Amino acid sequence: MKRCVLIAMVFFAGMTLFAQETEEESPFAAIYAEKQWPSAKRPQSPSAEKLNAAAEKNIENATEEYVNETKDVFSFGMTNQIETLMQTLTSNEDCRFVNEAYDLFQETKSPRVRELILAYFAKLEDPCLEDYAVEVINEPFDYRSDTIAASFEYVSAVKTKEAIPGIVAVLESEDSEYFNYALTALGKTGGTQEALYLSDYIERDDLTLAQRQSLMRVLGQLKAVETWDKLSEIAQDEDENMYVRAYAAEAIGAMELPDSEGILIDLYEASEPIIREYVIRGLSHYTSADARKVIKQALKDDNYRVRLEAISVVETQNITECSKDLVYHCKTKEETVVKEKCYRVLAKLNTADGNEYLVSVLKDKKAGDSAKAKIAAALLENGSVGTKEIVELASSTLKDDKSKSLRYALGKEIAKYSRPEFASLCSEYLASKDVMTQGTGLDMFAKGRYESARKAVQDLAALAPDENDTNTKTKKANNTNAIKAKKILAGIGSK
């Protein structure tokens, strides 16, 4: 009975749209009145580049043995094993098993497994399950809440246009449980027509403040210039909720219309920090001298969130003349989150004064380990300067167990890159008696495949137990790093 009532509610919402067309000549009713159903399709075949990237993501799992074991889990695994597997594959963006995942989706009776497979294909942005996800959205009350949420997230990821009528039906229904999911999905899948629909929708009297705020954020994502008049008016309305105004300010900036710039510059004088923060986001789309003056002023704002936004603009627009401002923030009693962002942006700007400061921290014995680790990560990512100092710093931590945390942090960052200058450091990490340090050395080798370190990895792999040896007298002790070394060598050999 309950289901019938709910279905009737959705139907009534649809009929309301038709009534509006007659009474108010709504341009939207006819567009969204008829739901759509995508055709069934199999997963996309991963490119060689994506397959190689999946194998490189975790070289230990690049072996034929791992592939076969994974396929066995798909075929014979218990539900909890499959759940763990799907979470791992999704995290690693491992596209090698798309067909196995798709076939299991068609067979399984476990809602949880289906939801995890939806998340997997959402991460891969593969539209092979559009037909199922749209069916759920079109008839949401036939499914459990987690499945509905997963379906909304899936169509958002793959931008399924056929889902739009069903999404609108959910928004028009009286059930607000999936309002935010539907709104977010419409922002990801919609276009100009949907922006116009939402700009009318925001005038509804039955919306909560939270819903109006969410609605304005989505309108900003759609960037439809046709809504500029309404959004610019909202942004300047001092009687409007400050969050709604803030999101409107960001939205008109994202539209990149000349008239937005002056409005945003004036709005920066608002007393509410949230409005100033989103004004800076809006101004990130403008590079005029007047806009730059506001950005530079925002670097001195009393609110750290406004300063963070200004630093982001310095980064995206590569405003090198602001590097001294960022160095100043690093040297003063600033919020940690602001300092760490300054490290990243300074490394990217690659200015003389910025580089000099960052390298000086690496060499400063009084500087904190956390700051050194963050700076090293930023410099390594940009590959400009500081590599020599980072190697020297990492090497010094191997001689002092009090610096283990910094040793691990530096090693983790270095292991992301394959550079000749890391070869000797890889051997030093492998020679350590500390298990975690040695394991990090294996990670460095897996990425860089340094020939000078291969013998050490082979010697370590030789300590791995033979899985086929049933003789307890000859069977070697379980050595985690030895097993890891063996898998790495097998993974490299299989490529």
GUSE-44716 format. One record per residue (C-alpha): x, y, z; residue number from 1. Coordinates in Angstrom, 1 decimal. Example, Ala and Ser with C-alpha at 12.3 -4.5 7.8 and 13.67 -1.06 7.14 Angstrom:
BEGIN
@x=12.3	y=-4.5	z=7.8	num=1
@x=13.7	y=-1.1	z=7.1	num=2
//
This chain:
BEGIN
@x=0.0	y=0.0	z=0.0	num=1
@x=2.8	y=2.4	z=1.0	num=2
@x=4.6	y=1.8	z=-2.3	num=3
@x=1.4	y=2.6	z=-4.3	num=4
@x=1.0	y=5.8	z=-2.4	num=5
@x=4.6	y=6.8	z=-3.1	num=6
@x=4.3	y=5.9	z=-6.8	num=7
@x=1.2	y=8.0	z=-6.9	num=8
@x=3.1	y=10.9	z=-5.4	num=9
@x=5.7	y=10.7	z=-8.2	num=10
@x=2.9	y=10.4	z=-10.8	num=11
@x=1.1	y=13.5	z=-9.3	num=12
@x=4.4	y=15.4	z=-9.5	num=13
@x=4.6	y=14.6	z=-13.2	num=14
@x=0.9	y=15.6	z=-13.7	num=15
@x=1.6	y=18.8	z=-12.0	num=16
@x=4.2	y=19.7	z=-14.6	num=17
@x=1.6	y=19.1	z=-17.3	num=18
@x=-0.9	y=21.3	z=-15.5	num=19
@x=1.7	y=24.0	z=-15.3	num=20
@x=2.2	y=23.8	z=-19.0	num=21
@x=-1.6	y=24.5	z=-19.5	num=22
@x=-2.0	y=27.1	z=-16.8	num=23
@x=1.4	y=28.8	z=-16.8	num=24
@x=2.8	y=27.6	z=-20.1	num=25
@x=5.8	y=26.2	z=-18.4	num=26
@x=8.6	y=25.4	z=-20.9	num=27
@x=9.8	y=22.5	z=-18.8	num=28
@x=6.8	y=20.2	z=-18.5	num=29
@x=6.9	y=18.7	z=-22.0	num=30
@x=10.7	y=18.2	z=-21.8	num=31
@x=10.7	y=16.2	z=-18.6	num=32
@x=7.3	y=14.5	z=-18.8	num=33
@x=8.5	y=11.3	z=-20.4	num=34
@x=11.2	y=9.2	z=-18.7	num=35
@x=14.0	y=7.7	z=-20.8	num=36
@x=15.7	y=4.3	z=-20.6	num=37
@x=19.3	y=3.8	z=-21.9	num=38
@x=20.1	y=0.6	z=-23.8	num=39
@x=22.1	y=-2.2	z=-22.2	num=40
@x=25.8	y=-2.3	z=-23.1	num=41
@x=29.0	y=-4.1	z=-22.0	num=42
@x=32.0	y=-2.3	z=-20.4	num=43
@x=34.4	y=-0.3	z=-22.6	num=44
@x=37.6	y=-2.2	z=-23.5	num=45
@x=40.4	y=-0.5	z=-21.5	num=46
@x=43.2	y=1.0	z=-23.6	num=47
@x=46.7	y=-0.4	z=-23.4	num=48
@x=47.7	y=2.8	z=-21.6	num=49
@x=45.0	y=2.3	z=-19.0	num=50
@x=45.9	y=-1.4	z=-18.6	num=51
@x=49.6	y=-0.5	z=-18.1	num=52
@x=48.7	y=2.2	z=-15.6	num=53
@x=46.6	y=-0.3	z=-13.6	num=54
@x=49.5	y=-2.7	z=-13.5	num=55
@x=51.9	y=0.1	z=-12.5	num=56
@x=49.6	y=1.3	z=-9.7	num=57
@x=50.6	y=-1.7	z=-7.6	num=58
@x=53.4	y=-3.7	z=-9.2	num=59
@x=52.9	y=-6.5	z=-6.7	num=60
@x=49.6	y=-7.3	z=-8.3	num=61
@x=50.9	y=-7.2	z=-11.9	num=62
@x=51.6	y=-11.0	z=-11.9	num=63
@x=49.6	y=-13.6	z=-13.7	num=64
@x=49.1	y=-15.3	z=-10.4	num=65
@x=47.3	y=-12.3	z=-9.0	num=66
@x=45.1	y=-12.0	z=-12.1	num=67
@x=44.0	y=-15.6	z=-11.8	num=68
@x=43.4	y=-15.4	z=-8.1	num=69
@x=41.2	y=-12.3	z=-8.7	num=70
@x=39.2	y=-14.0	z=-11.4	num=71
@x=38.7	y=-16.9	z=-9.0	num=72
@x=37.2	y=-14.6	z=-6.4	num=73
@x=34.8	y=-13.2	z=-9.0	num=74
@x=33.7	y=-16.8	z=-9.9	num=75
@x=33.8	y=-18.5	z=-6.5	num=76
@x=34.3	y=-15.9	z=-3.8	num=77
@x=32.0	y=-15.4	z=-0.8	num=78
@x=30.2	y=-12.1	z=-0.6	num=79
@x=32.6	y=-10.6	z=2.0	num=80
@x=35.5	y=-11.5	z=-0.2	num=81
@x=33.9	y=-9.9	z=-3.3	num=82
@x=33.2	y=-6.8	z=-1.3	num=83
@x=36.8	y=-6.5	z=-0.2	num=84
@x=38.0	y=-7.1	z=-3.7	num=85
@x=35.7	y=-4.5	z=-5.3	num=86
@x=36.8	y=-1.9	z=-2.8	num=87
@x=40.4	y=-2.6	z=-3.6	num=88
@x=39.8	y=-2.5	z=-7.4	num=89
@x=37.9	y=0.8	z=-7.1	num=90
@x=40.6	y=2.4	z=-4.9	num=91
@x=43.3	y=1.3	z=-7.4	num=92
@x=41.2	y=2.3	z=-10.5	num=93
@x=42.1	y=-1.2	z=-11.7	num=94
@x=40.3	y=-1.6	z=-15.1	num=95
@x=41.7	y=-5.1	z=-15.8	num=96
@x=38.6	y=-6.8	z=-14.5	num=97
@x=35.7	y=-4.8	z=-16.0	num=98
@x=34.2	y=-7.8	z=-17.8	num=99
@x=34.3	y=-10.0	z=-14.6	num=100
@x=32.7	y=-7.2	z=-12.6	num=101
@x=30.0	y=-6.6	z=-15.2	num=102
@x=29.1	y=-10.3	z=-15.4	num=103
@x=28.9	y=-10.6	z=-11.6	num=104
@x=26.6	y=-7.5	z=-11.5	num=105
@x=24.2	y=-9.3	z=-13.8	num=106
@x=24.2	y=-12.5	z=-11.6	num=107
@x=24.5	y=-11.4	z=-8.0	num=108
@x=21.6	y=-11.2	z=-5.6	num=109
@x=23.5	y=-9.1	z=-3.2	num=110
@x=22.4	y=-5.4	z=-3.2	num=111
@x=25.7	y=-4.5	z=-1.5	num=112
@x=27.8	y=-6.1	z=-4.2	num=113
@x=25.8	y=-4.3	z=-6.9	num=114
@x=26.4	y=-1.0	z=-5.1	num=115
@x=30.1	y=-1.6	z=-4.9	num=116
@x=30.2	y=-2.6	z=-8.6	num=117
@x=28.3	y=0.6	z=-9.5	num=118
@x=31.0	y=2.6	z=-7.5	num=119
@x=33.7	y=0.7	z=-9.4	num=120
@x=32.3	y=1.7	z=-12.8	num=121
@x=31.6	y=5.2	z=-11.6	num=122
@x=35.3	y=5.6	z=-10.7	num=123
@x=36.2	y=4.3	z=-14.2	num=124
@x=33.6	y=6.5	z=-15.7	num=125
@x=32.3	y=3.6	z=-17.7	num=126
@x=28.6	y=3.9	z=-18.8	num=127
@x=28.0	y=0.2	z=-19.0	num=128
@x=25.5	y=0.2	z=-16.1	num=129
@x=23.5	y=3.3	z=-17.2	num=130
@x=20.4	y=1.2	z=-17.9	num=131
@x=20.3	y=-0.2	z=-14.4	num=132
@x=21.1	y=3.2	z=-12.7	num=133
@x=18.4	y=5.0	z=-14.7	num=134
@x=15.9	y=2.3	z=-13.9	num=135
@x=16.6	y=2.8	z=-10.2	num=136
@x=16.2	y=6.6	z=-10.5	num=137
@x=13.0	y=6.3	z=-12.5	num=138
@x=11.5	y=4.0	z=-10.0	num=139
@x=13.4	y=4.8	z=-6.8	num=140
@x=10.9	y=3.5	z=-4.3	num=141
@x=11.5	y=-0.1	z=-5.5	num=142
@x=15.0	y=-0.1	z=-4.2	num=143
@x=16.9	y=0.3	z=-0.9	num=144
@x=18.3	y=3.7	z=-0.1	num=145
@x=22.0	y=2.8	z=-0.5	num=146
@x=21.2	y=1.5	z=-4.0	num=147
@x=19.4	y=4.7	z=-4.9	num=148
@x=22.3	y=6.8	z=-3.6	num=149
@x=24.8	y=4.7	z=-5.5	num=150
@x=22.8	y=5.1	z=-8.7	num=151
@x=22.7	y=8.9	z=-8.4	num=152
@x=26.4	y=9.0	z=-7.8	num=153
@x=26.9	y=6.7	z=-10.8	num=154
@x=24.9	y=8.8	z=-13.3	num=155
@x=26.7	y=11.9	z=-12.0	num=156
@x=30.1	y=10.3	z=-12.7	num=157
@x=29.2	y=9.1	z=-16.2	num=158
@x=27.0	y=12.1	z=-17.0	num=159
@x=23.9	y=10.1	z=-18.1	num=160
@x=21.6	y=12.5	z=-19.9	num=161
@x=18.8	y=9.9	z=-20.0	num=162
@x=18.6	y=10.1	z=-16.2	num=163
@x=17.5	y=13.8	z=-16.2	num=164
@x=13.7	y=13.2	z=-16.4	num=165
@x=13.8	y=10.8	z=-13.5	num=166
@x=16.0	y=13.2	z=-11.5	num=167
@x=13.5	y=16.0	z=-12.1	num=168
@x=10.7	y=13.7	z=-11.0	num=169
@x=12.5	y=13.1	z=-7.7	num=170
@x=13.0	y=16.8	z=-7.2	num=171
@x=9.3	y=17.5	z=-7.9	num=172
@x=8.2	y=14.8	z=-5.4	num=173
@x=7.4	y=15.6	z=-1.8	num=174
@x=10.0	y=13.1	z=-0.6	num=175
@x=13.1	y=15.1	z=0.2	num=176
@x=15.3	y=12.1	z=1.2	num=177
@x=17.1	y=12.1	z=-2.1	num=178
@x=16.9	y=15.8	z=-2.8	num=179
@x=20.6	y=16.5	z=-2.6	num=180
@x=21.6	y=13.4	z=-4.5	num=181
@x=19.2	y=14.4	z=-7.3	num=182
@x=20.3	y=18.0	z=-7.3	num=183
@x=24.0	y=17.0	z=-7.5	num=184
@x=23.2	y=14.6	z=-10.3	num=185
@x=21.4	y=17.3	z=-12.2	num=186
@x=24.3	y=19.6	z=-11.8	num=187
@x=26.7	y=17.0	z=-13.3	num=188
@x=24.4	y=15.8	z=-16.1	num=189
@x=22.4	y=18.9	z=-17.0	num=190
@x=23.0	y=21.9	z=-19.3	num=191
@x=21.3	y=25.2	z=-20.1	num=192
@x=17.8	y=23.9	z=-20.0	num=193
@x=18.3	y=22.4	z=-16.5	num=194
@x=19.9	y=25.6	z=-15.3	num=195
@x=16.8	y=27.5	z=-16.3	num=196
@x=14.6	y=24.9	z=-14.7	num=197
@x=16.6	y=25.3	z=-11.4	num=198
@x=16.6	y=29.1	z=-11.6	num=199
@x=12.8	y=28.9	z=-11.6	num=200
@x=12.8	y=26.2	z=-9.0	num=201
@x=14.7	y=28.3	z=-6.5	num=202
@x=11.7	y=30.6	z=-6.2	num=203
@x=9.6	y=27.9	z=-4.6	num=204
@x=8.3	y=28.7	z=-1.2	num=205
@x=8.5	y=25.2	z=0.2	num=206
@x=12.3	y=25.0	z=0.0	num=207
@x=14.4	y=24.9	z=3.2	num=208
@x=17.3	y=27.2	z=3.6	num=209
@x=19.7	y=24.2	z=3.2	num=210
@x=18.0	y=23.2	z=-0.1	num=211
@x=18.2	y=26.8	z=-1.4	num=212
@x=21.9	y=26.8	z=-0.6	num=213
@x=22.5	y=23.5	z=-2.3	num=214
@x=20.4	y=24.6	z=-5.3	num=215
@x=22.6	y=27.7	z=-5.7	num=216
@x=25.8	y=25.7	z=-5.6	num=217
@x=24.5	y=23.5	z=-8.4	num=218
@x=23.4	y=26.5	z=-10.5	num=219
@x=27.0	y=27.6	z=-10.2	num=220
@x=28.3	y=24.3	z=-11.5	num=221
@x=26.1	y=24.5	z=-14.6	num=222
@x=27.5	y=28.0	z=-15.5	num=223
@x=24.6	y=28.9	z=-17.7	num=224
@x=24.9	y=32.5	z=-18.7	num=225
@x=21.1	y=32.6	z=-19.3	num=226
@x=20.7	y=32.7	z=-15.5	num=227
@x=23.1	y=35.6	z=-14.9	num=228
@x=20.5	y=38.2	z=-14.3	num=229
@x=18.8	y=36.3	z=-11.5	num=230
@x=22.1	y=35.1	z=-9.9	num=231
@x=23.8	y=38.5	z=-10.0	num=232
@x=20.7	y=40.0	z=-8.4	num=233
@x=20.8	y=37.4	z=-5.6	num=234
@x=24.6	y=37.9	z=-5.1	num=235
@x=24.0	y=41.7	z=-4.4	num=236
@x=20.8	y=41.3	z=-2.3	num=237
@x=21.9	y=42.1	z=1.3	num=238
@x=18.6	y=40.6	z=2.6	num=239
@x=19.5	y=37.2	z=1.1	num=240
@x=21.1	y=34.5	z=3.1	num=241
@x=24.9	y=35.0	z=3.1	num=242
@x=25.7	y=31.4	z=1.9	num=243
@x=23.2	y=31.7	z=-1.0	num=244
@x=24.8	y=35.1	z=-1.9	num=245
@x=28.3	y=33.6	z=-1.7	num=246
@x=27.4	y=30.7	z=-4.0	num=247
@x=25.7	y=33.1	z=-6.4	num=248
@x=28.9	y=35.3	z=-6.5	num=249
@x=31.0	y=32.3	z=-7.4	num=250
@x=28.5	y=31.3	z=-10.1	num=251
@x=28.5	y=34.6	z=-11.9	num=252
@x=32.3	y=34.7	z=-11.8	num=253
@x=32.5	y=31.2	z=-13.4	num=254
@x=30.3	y=32.5	z=-16.2	num=255
@x=33.3	y=34.9	z=-17.1	num=256
@x=31.0	y=37.7	z=-18.3	num=257
@x=32.6	y=41.2	z=-18.2	num=258
@x=29.8	y=42.6	z=-16.1	num=259
@x=30.5	y=40.1	z=-13.3	num=260
@x=34.0	y=41.5	z=-12.5	num=261
@x=32.9	y=44.8	z=-11.2	num=262
@x=30.1	y=43.3	z=-9.1	num=263
@x=32.6	y=40.9	z=-7.5	num=264
@x=35.2	y=43.6	z=-6.8	num=265
@x=32.5	y=45.6	z=-5.0	num=266
@x=31.3	y=42.5	z=-3.1	num=267
@x=34.7	y=41.9	z=-1.7	num=268
@x=33.9	y=44.7	z=0.8	num=269
@x=31.2	y=42.5	z=2.4	num=270
@x=31.6	y=42.0	z=6.1	num=271
@x=30.9	y=38.3	z=5.9	num=272
@x=34.1	y=36.2	z=5.3	num=273
@x=32.1	y=33.5	z=3.5	num=274
@x=31.1	y=36.1	z=0.8	num=275
@x=34.6	y=37.4	z=0.5	num=276
@x=35.9	y=33.8	z=0.1	num=277
@x=33.5	y=33.0	z=-2.7	num=278
@x=34.1	y=36.4	z=-4.3	num=279
@x=37.7	y=35.4	z=-4.7	num=280
@x=36.6	y=32.1	z=-6.2	num=281
@x=34.6	y=34.1	z=-8.7	num=282
@x=37.5	y=36.5	z=-9.4	num=283
@x=39.8	y=33.6	z=-10.2	num=284
@x=38.3	y=33.7	z=-13.7	num=285
@x=39.6	y=37.3	z=-14.3	num=286
@x=43.2	y=38.5	z=-14.8	num=287
@x=42.8	y=42.3	z=-15.1	num=288
@x=44.8	y=44.7	z=-13.0	num=289
@x=41.8	y=45.5	z=-10.8	num=290
@x=41.1	y=41.8	z=-10.2	num=291
@x=44.7	y=41.2	z=-9.3	num=292
@x=44.6	y=44.1	z=-6.7	num=293
@x=41.7	y=42.4	z=-4.9	num=294
@x=43.6	y=39.0	z=-5.0	num=295
@x=46.6	y=40.6	z=-3.5	num=296
@x=44.5	y=42.3	z=-0.8	num=297
@x=42.9	y=38.9	z=-0.1	num=298
@x=46.3	y=37.5	z=0.8	num=299
@x=46.2	y=39.8	z=3.8	num=300
@x=42.6	y=39.1	z=4.8	num=301
@x=41.9	y=38.4	z=8.5	num=302
@x=40.1	y=35.2	z=7.7	num=303
@x=42.4	y=32.3	z=6.8	num=304
@x=39.8	y=30.7	z=4.4	num=305
@x=39.9	y=33.9	z=2.3	num=306
@x=43.7	y=33.8	z=2.3	num=307
@x=43.6	y=30.2	z=1.2	num=308
@x=41.3	y=31.1	z=-1.7	num=309
@x=43.7	y=33.9	z=-2.7	num=310
@x=46.6	y=31.5	z=-2.7	num=311
@x=44.7	y=29.2	z=-4.9	num=312
@x=44.2	y=32.0	z=-7.4	num=313
@x=47.9	y=32.8	z=-7.3	num=314
@x=48.6	y=29.1	z=-8.2	num=315
@x=46.0	y=28.8	z=-11.0	num=316
@x=47.0	y=32.1	z=-12.6	num=317
@x=50.7	y=31.6	z=-11.9	num=318
@x=51.1	y=35.1	z=-10.3	num=319
@x=54.8	y=34.9	z=-9.6	num=320
@x=55.0	y=38.5	z=-8.2	num=321
@x=53.1	y=37.2	z=-5.2	num=322
@x=55.8	y=34.7	z=-4.2	num=323
@x=57.2	y=37.1	z=-1.6	num=324
@x=53.7	y=37.3	z=0.0	num=325
@x=53.7	y=33.5	z=0.3	num=326
@x=57.2	y=33.4	z=1.8	num=327
@x=56.0	y=35.9	z=4.4	num=328
@x=53.1	y=33.7	z=5.4	num=329
@x=55.5	y=30.7	z=5.7	num=330
@x=57.8	y=32.6	z=8.0	num=331
@x=55.1	y=34.0	z=10.3	num=332
@x=52.7	y=32.6	z=12.9	num=333
@x=50.2	y=31.5	z=10.2	num=334
@x=47.6	y=28.7	z=10.1	num=335
@x=49.3	y=25.4	z=9.4	num=336
@x=46.9	y=24.7	z=6.5	num=337
@x=47.9	y=28.1	z=4.9	num=338
@x=51.6	y=27.4	z=5.3	num=339
@x=51.3	y=24.0	z=3.7	num=340
@x=49.4	y=25.4	z=0.8	num=341
@x=52.1	y=28.1	z=0.4	num=342
@x=54.8	y=25.4	z=0.2	num=343
@x=53.0	y=23.7	z=-2.7	num=344
@x=52.3	y=26.9	z=-4.6	num=345
@x=55.8	y=28.3	z=-4.1	num=346
@x=57.3	y=25.1	z=-5.5	num=347
@x=55.0	y=25.4	z=-8.5	num=348
@x=55.8	y=29.1	z=-9.0	num=349
@x=59.5	y=28.2	z=-9.2	num=350
@x=60.7	y=31.7	z=-8.4	num=351
@x=64.2	y=32.5	z=-7.0	num=352
@x=63.0	y=33.8	z=-3.7	num=353
@x=60.5	y=31.0	z=-3.2	num=354
@x=63.0	y=28.2	z=-4.1	num=355
@x=65.6	y=29.7	z=-1.8	num=356
@x=63.2	y=29.7	z=1.1	num=357
@x=62.0	y=26.1	z=0.6	num=358
@x=65.5	y=24.7	z=0.2	num=359
@x=66.6	y=26.6	z=3.3	num=360
@x=64.0	y=24.8	z=5.4	num=361
@x=65.2	y=21.4	z=4.2	num=362
@x=68.7	y=22.4	z=5.4	num=363
@x=67.6	y=24.0	z=8.7	num=364
@x=68.2	y=21.5	z=11.5	num=365
@x=65.8	y=23.5	z=13.7	num=366
@x=62.9	y=23.3	z=11.2	num=367
@x=60.2	y=20.8	z=12.0	num=368
@x=60.0	y=17.4	z=10.3	num=369
@x=56.4	y=18.0	z=9.2	num=370
@x=57.4	y=21.1	z=7.3	num=371
@x=60.4	y=19.4	z=5.7	num=372
@x=58.2	y=16.5	z=4.6	num=373
@x=55.6	y=18.8	z=3.0	num=374
@x=58.2	y=20.9	z=1.3	num=375
@x=60.0	y=17.8	z=-0.1	num=376
@x=56.7	y=16.5	z=-1.5	num=377
@x=56.0	y=19.8	z=-3.2	num=378
@x=59.5	y=20.1	z=-4.7	num=379
@x=59.5	y=16.5	z=-5.9	num=380
@x=56.1	y=17.0	z=-7.6	num=381
@x=57.4	y=20.0	z=-9.5	num=382
@x=60.9	y=18.6	z=-10.1	num=383
@x=62.5	y=22.0	z=-10.3	num=384
@x=65.0	y=22.3	z=-7.4	num=385
@x=65.9	y=20.7	z=-4.1	num=386
@x=66.3	y=17.1	z=-5.2	num=387
@x=69.9	y=17.0	z=-4.0	num=388
@x=68.9	y=18.4	z=-0.6	num=389
@x=66.0	y=15.9	z=-0.3	num=390
@x=68.3	y=12.9	z=-1.0	num=391
@x=70.8	y=14.2	z=1.5	num=392
@x=68.1	y=14.7	z=4.1	num=393
@x=66.6	y=11.3	z=3.5	num=394
@x=70.0	y=9.7	z=3.8	num=395
@x=70.7	y=11.4	z=7.1	num=396
@x=67.5	y=10.0	z=8.6	num=397
@x=68.8	y=6.5	z=8.0	num=398
@x=71.5	y=7.2	z=10.6	num=399
@x=69.1	y=8.4	z=13.2	num=400
@x=66.2	y=6.3	z=14.4	num=401
@x=64.7	y=9.4	z=16.1	num=402
@x=64.0	y=10.6	z=12.6	num=403
@x=62.0	y=7.5	z=11.5	num=404
@x=58.8	y=9.5	z=10.8	num=405
@x=60.6	y=11.9	z=8.5	num=406
@x=62.4	y=8.9	z=6.9	num=407
@x=59.2	y=7.2	z=6.1	num=408
@x=57.5	y=10.4	z=4.9	num=409
@x=60.4	y=11.2	z=2.5	num=410
@x=60.7	y=7.7	z=1.3	num=411
@x=57.0	y=7.5	z=0.5	num=412
@x=57.3	y=10.6	z=-1.6	num=413
@x=60.5	y=9.6	z=-3.3	num=414
@x=58.9	y=6.2	z=-4.2	num=415
@x=56.4	y=8.0	z=-6.4	num=416
@x=59.1	y=8.9	z=-9.0	num=417
@x=61.7	y=7.1	z=-11.1	num=418
@x=64.8	y=9.3	z=-11.2	num=419
@x=68.5	y=8.2	z=-11.5	num=420
@x=69.5	y=10.3	z=-8.5	num=421
@x=67.3	y=8.1	z=-6.3	num=422
@x=69.2	y=4.9	z=-7.1	num=423
@x=71.7	y=5.0	z=-4.3	num=424
@x=69.1	y=6.1	z=-1.8	num=425
@x=67.0	y=3.1	z=-2.8	num=426
@x=69.9	y=0.8	z=-1.9	num=427
@x=70.4	y=2.5	z=1.4	num=428
@x=66.7	y=2.0	z=2.3	num=429
@x=66.9	y=-1.7	z=1.3	num=430
@x=70.0	y=-2.2	z=3.5	num=431
@x=68.1	y=-1.0	z=6.6	num=432
@x=67.2	y=-3.5	z=9.3	num=433
@x=64.0	y=-1.6	z=10.0	num=434
@x=61.1	y=-3.5	z=8.3	num=435
@x=59.2	y=-0.4	z=7.2	num=436
@x=62.3	y=1.4	z=5.9	num=437
@x=63.2	y=-1.7	z=3.9	num=438
@x=59.7	y=-2.0	z=2.5	num=439
@x=59.9	y=1.6	z=1.4	num=440
@x=63.1	y=0.8	z=-0.4	num=441
@x=61.2	y=-1.9	z=-2.2	num=442
@x=58.6	y=0.7	z=-3.3	num=443
@x=61.4	y=2.8	z=-4.7	num=444
@x=62.8	y=-0.1	z=-6.6	num=445
@x=59.3	y=-1.1	z=-8.0	num=446
@x=58.9	y=2.4	z=-9.4	num=447
@x=62.5	y=3.1	z=-10.5	num=448
@x=63.8	y=-0.4	z=-11.3	num=449
@x=67.3	y=0.7	z=-10.4	num=450
@x=69.8	y=-1.8	z=-11.6	num=451
@x=72.2	y=-1.0	z=-8.8	num=452
@x=69.6	y=-2.1	z=-6.3	num=453
@x=68.4	y=-5.2	z=-8.2	num=454
@x=70.8	y=-7.6	z=-6.5	num=455
@x=69.6	y=-6.5	z=-3.0	num=456
@x=66.0	y=-7.1	z=-4.0	num=457
@x=66.9	y=-10.6	z=-5.5	num=458
@x=68.7	y=-11.5	z=-2.3	num=459
@x=65.7	y=-10.5	z=-0.2	num=460
@x=63.3	y=-12.4	z=-2.5	num=461
@x=65.4	y=-15.5	z=-2.0	num=462
@x=64.3	y=-15.5	z=1.6	num=463
@x=60.6	y=-15.8	z=0.7	num=464
@x=59.0	y=-19.2	z=1.6	num=465
@x=58.2	y=-21.7	z=-1.1	num=466
@x=54.5	y=-22.1	z=-1.1	num=467
@x=54.8	y=-25.6	z=-2.6	num=468
@x=57.2	y=-26.7	z=0.1	num=469
@x=55.3	y=-28.9	z=2.6	num=470
@x=58.3	y=-30.0	z=4.5	num=471
@x=58.2	y=-28.1	z=7.8	num=472
@x=62.0	y=-28.6	z=8.4	num=473
@x=63.0	y=-26.8	z=5.2	num=474
@x=60.1	y=-24.3	z=4.9	num=475
@x=61.4	y=-20.8	z=5.5	num=476
@x=59.9	y=-18.4	z=7.9	num=477
@x=57.3	y=-15.9	z=6.6	num=478
@x=59.1	y=-12.7	z=5.7	num=479
@x=56.8	y=-9.9	z=4.6	num=480
@x=59.4	y=-7.9	z=2.7	num=481
@x=60.9	y=-11.1	z=1.1	num=482
@x=57.4	y=-12.0	z=-0.2	num=483
@x=56.9	y=-8.4	z=-1.4	num=484
@x=60.3	y=-8.5	z=-3.2	num=485
@x=59.5	y=-11.8	z=-4.9	num=486
@x=56.2	y=-10.3	z=-6.1	num=487
@x=57.8	y=-7.2	z=-7.4	num=488
@x=60.4	y=-9.1	z=-9.4	num=489
@x=57.7	y=-11.3	z=-10.8	num=490
@x=55.6	y=-8.3	z=-11.7	num=491
@x=58.5	y=-6.6	z=-13.5	num=492
@x=59.3	y=-9.8	z=-15.3	num=493
@x=55.8	y=-10.2	z=-16.5	num=494
@x=55.7	y=-6.9	z=-18.3	num=495
//
